[in-house]
Amino acid sequence: MQRRAFLAMPALLAALPSRAALAQDWKPAAPVRFVVPFPPGSSIDLVGRLVADGAGPLLGQNVVVENRPGAGTLVAVQAVKAMPPDGQAALVVANSFTVNPNLHRPKPYDPLADFTPLALLVEMPHVVVCHPALAPDFQAFLAKARQGGTGLSFGSNGQGTSQHMGMEHLKLLAGLNAQHVPYRGTPQMMTDLLAGRVDYTFANMPDVLQVIRERQVTPLAVVSRGRHRLLPEVPTLAELGFPQVISDSWYGVVMPAGARPEVAAGLSKAWLESLNRPATRAKMEELGLDILGGGPAELVARIGRDTGVYAEVIRAANLQPG
């Protein structure tokens, strides 16, 4: 199944809007629904609202952010999949967009056949954080997480999300005794982490910078190629002996498949031009987001990368839908 999807990529890339198509002056006929698959207060919601604010004037219509959390993003994805491809609806997607087709049976959707990729917006590293009472550093955390008994608990913002996949990958590699606790979104999970009701998580950097600075959580590691500019004192997982773990969050925009080329091109152009506004870039960089600003082809490539990685984690950990 995956091999057929990869073989189909060249044909899909050839069908994506060209530079000439991007110049088409298409405008939506009514306000555009911009569906976010997580609740307000999460980093994906923040990114969605920032780019929506800038895209509205470019499209000549309001862009209305609609939060539709649930089922590890499946509620939002399935809703947008069923909408007409007329440019009046778009969906913010993250890594979970590539997880769910491998996690669920029957396959709920095909990310490249059922949707048209529009833009790859940003990415951010995950930070491994724990409640301060659990451990002062990564080695102490490992010692506790390898003990017998009931084990530790790790929270995520949903079954099949990138945080969940990253923690399952580390659990396999490090031999941890820990159980997953899925939430409907980041705010609820962080509330329980701060209260000590779950022990640790892999968090999007923007979601934990403030509580790290306030010493409400302990940063154990950053999952990135090198130390991050905003947390230079925190080692990477690679430094700590686990370079194999790939765990980040990226956000992109898709729309239902079947759109006219000028419609897809007009929406793609609006999201990317909005992302590149100086005020938007400054705010995102301040929060620890790395701006990608990639078009449809870059989003297709990222979907392909993660499909393979997550399929192997799901197989090795024998993960089932929550």
VEXMARVEX-316810 format. One line per field, with one value per residue (C-alpha): residue in three letters; residue number from 0; x, y, z. Coordinates in steps of 0.25 Angstrom, whole numbers, plus 5000, padded with zeros to 4 digits. Example, Ala and Ser with C-alpha at 12.3 -4.5 7.8 and 13.67 -1.06 7.14 Angstrom:
<pts>
rest: [Ala; Ser]
nr: [0; 1]
X: [5049; 5055]
Y: [4982; 4996]
Z: [5031; 5029]
</pts>
This chain:
<pts>
rest: [Met; Gln; Arg; Arg; Ala; Phe; Leu; Ala; Met; Pro; Ala; Leu; Leu; Ala; Ala; Leu; Pro; Ser; Arg; Ala; Ala; Leu; Ala; Gln; Asp; Trp; Lys; Pro; Ala; Ala; Pro; Val; Arg; Phe; Val; Val; Pro; Phe; Pro; Pro; Gly; Ser; Ser; Ile; Asp; Leu; Val; Gly; Arg; Leu; Val; Ala; Asp; Gly; Ala; Gly; Pro; Leu; Leu; Gly; Gln; Asn; Val; Val; Val; Glu; Asn; Arg; Pro; Gly; Ala; Gly; Thr; Leu; Val; Ala; Val; Gln; Ala; Val; Lys; Ala; Met; Pro; Pro; Asp; Gly; Gln; Ala; Ala; Leu; Val; Val; Ala; Asn; Ser; Phe; Thr; Val; Asn; Pro; Asn; Leu; His; Arg; Pro; Lys; Pro; Tyr; Asp; Pro; Leu; Ala; Asp; Phe; Thr; Pro; Leu; Ala; Leu; Leu; Val; Glu; Met; Pro; His; Val; Val; Val; Cys; His; Pro; Ala; Leu; Ala; Pro; Asp; Phe; Gln; Ala; Phe; Leu; Ala; Lys; Ala; Arg; Gln; Gly; Gly; Thr; Gly; Leu; Ser; Phe; Gly; Ser; Asn; Gly; Gln; Gly; Thr; Ser; Gln; His; Met; Gly; Met; Glu; His; Leu; Lys; Leu; Leu; Ala; Gly; Leu; Asn; Ala; Gln; His; Val; Pro; Tyr; Arg; Gly; Thr; Pro; Gln; Met; Met; Thr; Asp; Leu; Leu; Ala; Gly; Arg; Val; Asp; Tyr; Thr; Phe; Ala; Asn; Met; Pro; Asp; Val; Leu; Gln; Val; Ile; Arg; Glu; Arg; Gln; Val; Thr; Pro; Leu; Ala; Val; Val; Ser; Arg; Gly; Arg; His; Arg; Leu; Leu; Pro; Glu; Val; Pro; Thr; Leu; Ala; Glu; Leu; Gly; Phe; Pro; Gln; Val; Ile; Ser; Asp; Ser; Trp; Tyr; Gly; Val; Val; Met; Pro; Ala; Gly; Ala; Arg; Pro; Glu; Val; Ala; Ala; Gly; Leu; Ser; Lys; Ala; Trp; Leu; Glu; Ser; Leu; Asn; Arg; Pro; Ala; Thr; Arg; Ala; Lys; Met; Glu; Glu; Leu; Gly; Leu; Asp; Ile; Leu; Gly; Gly; Gly; Pro; Ala; Glu; Leu; Val; Ala; Arg; Ile; Gly; Arg; Asp; Thr; Gly; Val; Tyr; Ala; Glu; Val; Ile; Arg; Ala; Ala; Asn; Leu; Gln; Pro; Gly]
nr: [0; 1; 2; 3; 4; 5; 6; 7; 8; 9; 10; 11; 12; 13; 14; 15; 16; 17; 18; 19; 20; 21; 22; 23; 24; 25; 26; 27; 28; 29; 30; 31; 32; 33; 34; 35; 36; 37; 38; 39; 40; 41; 42; 43; 44; 45; 46; 47; 48; 49; 50; 51; 52; 53; 54; 55; 56; 57; 58; 59; 60; 61; 62; 63; 64; 65; 66; 67; 68; 69; 70; 71; 72; 73; 74; 75; 76; 77; 78; 79; 80; 81; 82; 83; 84; 85; 86; 87; 88; 89; 90; 91; 92; 93; 94; 95; 96; 97; 98; 99; 100; 101; 102; 103; 104; 105; 106; 107; 108; 109; 110; 111; 112; 113; 114; 115; 116; 117; 118; 119; 120; 121; 122; 123; 124; 125; 126; 127; 128; 129; 130; 131; 132; 133; 134; 135; 136; 137; 138; 139; 140; 141; 142; 143; 144; 145; 146; 147; 148; 149; 150; 151; 152; 153; 154; 155; 156; 157; 158; 159; 160; 161; 162; 163; 164; 165; 166; 167; 168; 169; 170; 171; 172; 173; 174; 175; 176; 177; 178; 179; 180; 181; 182; 183; 184; 185; 186; 187; 188; 189; 190; 191; 192; 193; 194; 195; 196; 197; 198; 199; 200; 201; 202; 203; 204; 205; 206; 207; 208; 209; 210; 211; 212; 213; 214; 215; 216; 217; 218; 219; 220; 221; 222; 223; 224; 225; 226; 227; 228; 229; 230; 231; 232; 233; 234; 235; 236; 237; 238; 239; 240; 241; 242; 243; 244; 245; 246; 247; 248; 249; 250; 251; 252; 253; 254; 255; 256; 257; 258; 259; 260; 261; 262; 263; 264; 265; 266; 267; 268; 269; 270; 271; 272; 273; 274; 275; 276; 277; 278; 279; 280; 281; 282; 283; 284; 285; 286; 287; 288; 289; 290; 291; 292; 293; 294; 295; 296; 297; 298; 299; 300; 301; 302; 303; 304; 305; 306; 307; 308; 309; 310; 311; 312; 313; 314; 315; 316; 317; 318; 319; 320; 321]
X: [5000; 5011; 5019; 5007; 5006; 5021; 5020; 5008; 5016; 5023; 5009; 5003; 5015; 5013; 4998; 5001; 4999; 5010; 5016; 5007; 4995; 4999; 4997; 4983; 4974; 4964; 4956; 4946; 4931; 4929; 4937; 4946; 4945; 4959; 4957; 4967; 4967; 4971; 4964; 4968; 4980; 4989; 5001; 4994; 4982; 4992; 4998; 4985; 4980; 4992; 4992; 4977; 4978; 4987; 4981; 4967; 4971; 4979; 4967; 4957; 4949; 4949; 4956; 4948; 4956; 4947; 4953; 4948; 4956; 4954; 4959; 4973; 4969; 4960; 4947; 4953; 4959; 4947; 4938; 4947; 4949; 4934; 4933; 4933; 4946; 4941; 4952; 4942; 4949; 4963; 4969; 4981; 4989; 5000; 5008; 4996; 4991; 5001; 4999; 4984; 4984; 4993; 4987; 4973; 4966; 4959; 4968; 4960; 4966; 4978; 4985; 4990; 4977; 4966; 4973; 4980; 4993; 4994; 5005; 5016; 5016; 5025; 5032; 5036; 5044; 5038; 5044; 5043; 5038; 5034; 5027; 5039; 5036; 5039; 5054; 5064; 5070; 5069; 5078; 5069; 5057; 5062; 5065; 5051; 5044; 5052; 5047; 5037; 5023; 5012; 5022; 5020; 5010; 5012; 5002; 4999; 4990; 4983; 4985; 4993; 4999; 5013; 5016; 5010; 5018; 5031; 5028; 5025; 5038; 5046; 5039; 5043; 5058; 5060; 5052; 5043; 5032; 5021; 5007; 5000; 4989; 4983; 4976; 4967; 4977; 4989; 4983; 4976; 4989; 4998; 4988; 4990; 5005; 5006; 4997; 5006; 4994; 5003; 5018; 5024; 5022; 5028; 5023; 5023; 5033; 5023; 5014; 5024; 5034; 5027; 5025; 5040; 5044; 5035; 5041; 5027; 5033; 5047; 5053; 5060; 5064; 5061; 5058; 5065; 5078; 5085; 5082; 5071; 5074; 5063; 5068; 5083; 5085; 5076; 5083; 5078; 5073; 5084; 5094; 5087; 5089; 5076; 5079; 5068; 5056; 5050; 5039; 5035; 5022; 5020; 5007; 5002; 4989; 4981; 4967; 4958; 4963; 4957; 4959; 4961; 4976; 4974; 4966; 4977; 4987; 4980; 4979; 4993; 4998; 4990; 4995; 5009; 5008; 5002; 5012; 5023; 5018; 5029; 5020; 5016; 5030; 5035; 5024; 5026; 5041; 5040; 5031; 5041; 5035; 5044; 5037; 5037; 5029; 5028; 5018; 5010; 5022; 5029; 5017; 5016; 5030; 5028; 5016; 5024; 5035; 5026; 5017; 5029; 5035; 5021; 5017; 5029; 5027; 5012; 5016; 5028; 5019; 5007; 4999; 4984; 4974; 4970]
Y: [5000; 5010; 5006; 5010; 5023; 5026; 5022; 5032; 5044; 5048; 5048; 5056; 5066; 5068; 5071; 5082; 5097; 5103; 5117; 5122; 5117; 5124; 5137; 5134; 5144; 5135; 5140; 5132; 5136; 5136; 5135; 5123; 5113; 5109; 5097; 5094; 5080; 5084; 5093; 5107; 5110; 5100; 5104; 5099; 5108; 5120; 5117; 5115; 5129; 5136; 5132; 5133; 5148; 5151; 5142; 5149; 5162; 5155; 5147; 5158; 5150; 5147; 5134; 5128; 5119; 5107; 5098; 5083; 5075; 5060; 5046; 5049; 5060; 5050; 5058; 5070; 5062; 5054; 5067; 5074; 5062; 5063; 5077; 5082; 5086; 5100; 5108; 5111; 5101; 5098; 5089; 5091; 5078; 5073; 5060; 5052; 5054; 5043; 5035; 5032; 5024; 5014; 5014; 5012; 5000; 5002; 5013; 5026; 5034; 5035; 5048; 5050; 5044; 5051; 5064; 5075; 5080; 5095; 5099; 5094; 5105; 5103; 5092; 5092; 5082; 5075; 5077; 5065; 5071; 5064; 5069; 5074; 5064; 5053; 5055; 5066; 5062; 5051; 5041; 5041; 5041; 5028; 5021; 5023; 5020; 5007; 5002; 4991; 4992; 5001; 5010; 5024; 5031; 5040; 5050; 5054; 5063; 5051; 5037; 5036; 5051; 5053; 5055; 5041; 5035; 5041; 5036; 5022; 5022; 5026; 5016; 5005; 5009; 5012; 5000; 5009; 5004; 5015; 5016; 5026; 5035; 5042; 5056; 5064; 5075; 5081; 5090; 5079; 5070; 5082; 5084; 5070; 5070; 5082; 5076; 5063; 5054; 5050; 5049; 5054; 5058; 5062; 5076; 5086; 5096; 5108; 5101; 5099; 5111; 5119; 5108; 5104; 5118; 5118; 5104; 5098; 5086; 5081; 5081; 5067; 5068; 5074; 5066; 5073; 5072; 5082; 5090; 5100; 5115; 5117; 5106; 5105; 5098; 5087; 5075; 5068; 5053; 5050; 5055; 5046; 5034; 5033; 5040; 5030; 5037; 5046; 5055; 5069; 5076; 5082; 5089; 5090; 5093; 5085; 5085; 5075; 5068; 5072; 5087; 5094; 5098; 5113; 5111; 5102; 5112; 5124; 5118; 5113; 5127; 5134; 5125; 5126; 5141; 5142; 5134; 5143; 5156; 5162; 5163; 5148; 5143; 5151; 5145; 5131; 5131; 5137; 5125; 5115; 5112; 5110; 5116; 5106; 5114; 5102; 5100; 5088; 5080; 5082; 5077; 5065; 5062; 5063; 5054; 5044; 5045; 5043; 5032; 5023; 5026; 5025; 5013; 5006; 5011; 5007; 4993; 4991; 4996; 4989; 5002; 5002; 5013; 5019]
Z: [5000; 5004; 4991; 4982; 4990; 4988; 4973; 4971; 4976; 4963; 4956; 4968; 4967; 4952; 4955; 4965; 4962; 4954; 4956; 4945; 4952; 4965; 4957; 4954; 4961; 4967; 4979; 4988; 4987; 5003; 5016; 5016; 5027; 5033; 5041; 5052; 5058; 5072; 5082; 5084; 5092; 5085; 5076; 5064; 5067; 5069; 5055; 5049; 5054; 5051; 5036; 5035; 5039; 5028; 5018; 5019; 5012; 5001; 4998; 4999; 5009; 5024; 5028; 5040; 5049; 5053; 5064; 5062; 5072; 5074; 5071; 5068; 5057; 5050; 5053; 5046; 5035; 5031; 5032; 5022; 5013; 5011; 5007; 4993; 4987; 4983; 4992; 5003; 5013; 5016; 5027; 5036; 5037; 5045; 5046; 5051; 5036; 5032; 5045; 5044; 5031; 5037; 5050; 5047; 5039; 5030; 5025; 5028; 5017; 5007; 5010; 4995; 4988; 4997; 4999; 4991; 4998; 4998; 5007; 5018; 5028; 5040; 5048; 5063; 5071; 5083; 5097; 5106; 5119; 5133; 5146; 5155; 5165; 5156; 5152; 5151; 5138; 5127; 5134; 5146; 5138; 5130; 5144; 5148; 5135; 5135; 5148; 5150; 5156; 5150; 5142; 5138; 5130; 5118; 5113; 5098; 5091; 5085; 5080; 5067; 5068; 5066; 5081; 5084; 5072; 5078; 5092; 5087; 5079; 5091; 5099; 5090; 5088; 5103; 5109; 5117; 5126; 5123; 5118; 5109; 5113; 5101; 5103; 5093; 5092; 5098; 5109; 5116; 5116; 5121; 5132; 5137; 5135; 5144; 5154; 5154; 5149; 5137; 5138; 5125; 5111; 5098; 5096; 5085; 5089; 5088; 5098; 5109; 5108; 5118; 5128; 5127; 5130; 5142; 5146; 5146; 5138; 5136; 5122; 5120; 5105; 5092; 5080; 5069; 5061; 5070; 5082; 5081; 5081; 5092; 5101; 5099; 5112; 5109; 5102; 5090; 5090; 5081; 5091; 5101; 5093; 5085; 5071; 5064; 5070; 5060; 5067; 5063; 5059; 5046; 5041; 5027; 5019; 5010; 5004; 4998; 4986; 4972; 4972; 4960; 4958; 4960; 4973; 4979; 4974; 4980; 4994; 4994; 4990; 5001; 5012; 5008; 5006; 5020; 5026; 5021; 5027; 5036; 5048; 5046; 5044; 5057; 5066; 5061; 5063; 5077; 5080; 5075; 5062; 5050; 5037; 5025; 5015; 5006; 4994; 4990; 4986; 4999; 5007; 4998; 5002; 5017; 5016; 5009; 5020; 5032; 5026; 5026; 5039; 5047; 5040; 5046; 5060; 5059; 5055; 5065; 5077; 5072; 5074; 5073; 5071; 5085]
</pts>
